[in-house]
Amino acid sequence: MAGWTTHEGAAVVLDRRDVDTDQLIPARFMSASRAEGYGRFLLHDLREDDADFPLDRHPGASVLIAGPNFGCGSSREAAVYALVDAGIRVVVAESFADIFAGNAVNNGLLPVVTPEAAALRAAIGQGAAPARVDLASRRLSVAGQELNFALSETAQAKLMNGWDDIDLTRVHAGDIRNFRDRRKADHAWAWPSA
C-alpha cells in the first residue's frame, strides 16, 4: 500500500446512517479473490435499488460524506477493501464503528470524524464538490468549508507511510531486539538452554 500526504478529488454524499459492512460489500461477493477487485461490489444492493445512486451519478468520486455510525456491523475488512478498490480515499462522518476505522487506516483509507458532516452533506446535496485533504496539517476543505480533524499520530504515520500494524512494529525492530537481548542477559535463567 502506498502512503499519501494530500488528496484532492470529488466529494459526494451518501446520506444514510448506520451503513454496515454487509451493505458495503454483501457477504455473497466475498468468495471472489480481492485481486479481482472488490470495488465493483461496493454498496451493490443499495446501488441496484437506486437508479440515481450518488456514486453512479458521480463516477470517480474519491471522498464520501456519509451519515453517522458508518461501517457498523460485522468486522469484515473486505468492506474497506471495497471502498479502496472503488477509489474512495476518505470517508467523512459523525462517527465510525471502531473496528472499521482501524481497518480503514490499515488499508490507506482515512476516516474523518466530525460533527460538521451533516453541514457538509447539506452543502453538497445531490451534486459533487471539490475536496482536499492534508494529512500533515489534519485539514479538510470541501464545499467551500475548511475544518480540522482529529487523527492520532499512529494513524497519521500509518497513512502517510503506507504502513499497517506489522510495518509499524518493524519500525521498532531495533528497540525490540535490544530489549530482548537485555532481558535475556538479566534473566538468563528464564531462557531455555540449548
VMD Tcl script that draws the C-alpha trace (Angstrom):
set ca {
  {0.00 0.00 0.00}
  {1.33 3.42 -0.92}
  {1.32 6.20 1.63}
  {-0.10 9.62 0.94}
  {0.04 13.11 2.41}
  {-2.52 15.07 0.42}
  {-5.51 14.04 -1.62}
  {-7.70 16.04 -3.97}
  {-10.87 14.67 -5.50}
  {-14.62 14.96 -5.82}
  {-16.75 14.59 -2.70}
  {-20.23 13.06 -2.89}
  {-22.87 12.43 -0.26}
  {-24.19 9.09 0.92}
  {-26.96 10.45 3.12}
  {-27.58 7.30 5.16}
  {-26.88 6.48 8.75}
  {-25.78 3.06 10.03}
  {-24.27 1.86 6.75}
  {-22.99 -1.53 7.83}
  {-20.25 -3.70 6.42}
  {-22.75 -6.07 4.80}
  {-24.17 -3.12 2.87}
  {-20.66 -2.01 1.90}
  {-19.93 -5.47 0.47}
  {-22.57 -8.19 0.72}
  {-21.14 -11.48 2.01}
  {-22.03 -13.38 -1.17}
  {-19.34 -11.45 -3.07}
  {-16.51 -12.19 -0.67}
  {-15.77 -15.58 -2.23}
  {-14.14 -13.73 -5.13}
  {-10.43 -13.00 -4.88}
  {-9.60 -9.48 -3.80}
  {-7.15 -9.40 -6.71}
  {-10.21 -9.35 -8.97}
  {-11.28 -6.10 -7.30}
  {-13.93 -5.73 -4.62}
  {-14.73 -2.20 -5.79}
  {-17.28 -3.46 -8.29}
  {-19.31 -4.87 -5.38}
  {-19.26 -1.68 -3.28}
  {-22.76 -0.94 -1.97}
  {-24.08 -3.40 -4.56}
  {-27.57 -3.90 -3.20}
  {-28.17 -0.20 -2.48}
  {-26.98 0.69 -5.99}
  {-29.18 -1.98 -7.55}
  {-32.25 -0.49 -5.85}
  {-31.43 3.14 -6.75}
  {-31.05 4.14 -10.39}
  {-29.78 7.56 -9.24}
  {-27.19 6.33 -6.72}
  {-24.63 9.06 -5.81}
  {-21.53 7.02 -6.75}
  {-23.11 6.13 -10.10}
  {-24.17 9.71 -10.70}
  {-20.63 10.93 -9.94}
  {-18.20 8.22 -11.06}
  {-14.66 8.79 -9.94}
  {-15.63 10.43 -6.65}
  {-12.98 9.69 -4.04}
  {-14.34 11.41 -0.92}
  {-17.55 10.10 0.61}
  {-19.55 12.27 3.01}
  {-21.62 9.71 4.91}
  {-24.03 9.55 7.82}
  {-23.29 8.60 11.42}
  {-22.21 5.12 12.54}
  {-20.56 4.29 9.22}
  {-19.02 0.82 8.95}
  {-21.05 -0.73 11.76}
  {-21.99 -4.40 11.84}
  {-19.50 -7.21 11.43}
  {-15.77 -6.64 11.44}
  {-15.19 -7.68 7.81}
  {-12.13 -5.97 6.40}
  {-13.49 -6.60 2.90}
  {-15.78 -3.59 3.42}
  {-12.70 -1.37 3.48}
  {-11.21 -3.25 0.51}
  {-14.37 -2.49 -1.49}
  {-14.14 1.23 -0.72}
  {-10.41 1.42 -1.51}
  {-10.72 -0.69 -4.66}
  {-13.53 1.62 -5.84}
  {-11.19 4.61 -5.48}
  {-12.51 6.04 -2.20}
  {-9.64 7.56 -0.19}
  {-11.57 9.45 2.51}
  {-14.88 8.89 4.30}
  {-16.27 11.73 6.42}
  {-18.98 11.02 9.01}
  {-20.11 11.95 12.52}
  {-18.94 8.54 13.77}
  {-17.48 5.21 12.67}
  {-17.51 1.71 14.10}
  {-14.15 1.29 15.89}
  {-13.10 -1.89 14.06}
  {-14.00 -0.36 10.70}
  {-11.95 2.77 11.46}
  {-8.91 0.65 12.40}
  {-9.25 -1.45 9.26}
  {-9.61 1.72 7.21}
  {-6.36 3.25 8.43}
  {-4.52 -0.06 7.95}
  {-5.58 -0.05 4.29}
  {-4.89 3.60 3.42}
  {-8.45 4.91 3.86}
  {-8.88 7.99 6.06}
  {-11.94 8.03 8.32}
  {-12.62 11.66 9.26}
  {-14.84 12.03 12.33}
  {-16.53 15.43 12.53}
  {-19.78 16.84 13.84}
  {-19.73 19.01 10.69}
  {-20.58 16.04 8.45}
  {-24.29 16.95 8.42}
  {-23.47 20.51 7.30}
  {-21.20 19.12 4.57}
  {-23.95 16.78 3.35}
  {-26.35 19.73 3.19}
  {-23.84 21.92 1.35}
  {-23.09 19.28 -1.30}
  {-26.61 17.90 -1.66}
  {-27.09 15.72 -4.74}
  {-24.08 17.16 -6.54}
  {-20.35 16.78 -6.12}
  {-17.87 19.23 -4.67}
  {-14.09 19.55 -4.87}
  {-12.34 18.30 -1.76}
  {-8.79 18.47 -0.47}
  {-7.34 16.60 2.47}
  {-3.97 17.33 4.06}
  {-2.83 14.65 6.49}
  {0.16 16.63 7.74}
  {-1.98 19.56 8.90}
  {-5.06 17.37 9.56}
  {-7.20 19.70 7.48}
  {-10.16 19.05 5.19}
  {-11.50 21.50 2.60}
  {-14.80 20.62 0.94}
  {-17.77 22.53 -0.45}
  {-16.17 25.86 0.50}
  {-15.77 24.80 4.12}
  {-12.48 24.29 5.94}
  {-12.21 22.13 9.01}
  {-9.58 20.48 11.15}
  {-9.97 16.86 12.11}
  {-8.51 14.74 14.88}
  {-6.14 11.95 13.92}
  {-3.81 10.04 16.21}
  {-0.09 10.23 15.49}
  {-0.08 6.48 14.91}
  {-2.89 6.66 12.34}
  {-1.21 9.63 10.68}
  {2.10 7.75 10.42}
  {0.36 4.67 9.00}
  {-1.48 6.64 6.32}
  {1.45 8.85 5.34}
  {3.89 5.94 5.13}
  {1.54 3.28 3.79}
  {2.01 1.14 6.90}
  {-0.18 -1.44 8.58}
  {0.29 -2.78 12.12}
  {3.12 -5.09 11.06}
  {5.00 -2.28 9.33}
  {4.57 -0.10 12.41}
  {6.07 -2.87 14.55}
  {9.01 -3.25 12.14}
  {9.89 0.42 12.72}
  {10.67 -0.57 16.31}
  {12.56 -3.78 15.44}
  {15.86 -2.47 16.82}
  {14.29 -1.44 20.14}
  {12.53 -4.81 20.39}
  {15.79 -6.66 19.70}
  {17.68 -4.55 22.27}
  {15.00 -5.18 24.91}
  {15.09 -8.92 24.21}
  {18.89 -9.01 24.48}
  {18.88 -7.03 27.78}
  {16.11 -9.21 29.17}
  {17.99 -12.37 28.21}
  {21.21 -11.09 29.81}
  {19.43 -10.00 33.02}
  {17.28 -13.12 33.33}
  {19.31 -15.90 31.72}
  {17.63 -18.45 33.97}
  {14.27 -17.76 32.27}
  {15.55 -18.64 28.79}
  {15.58 -22.24 27.56}
  {19.04 -23.74 27.24}
  {20.18 -25.31 24.03}
}
mol new
graphics top color blue
foreach p $ca { graphics top sphere $p radius 0.5 }
foreach p [lrange $ca 0 end-1] q [lrange $ca 1 end] { graphics top cylinder $p $q radius 0.2 }
display resetview
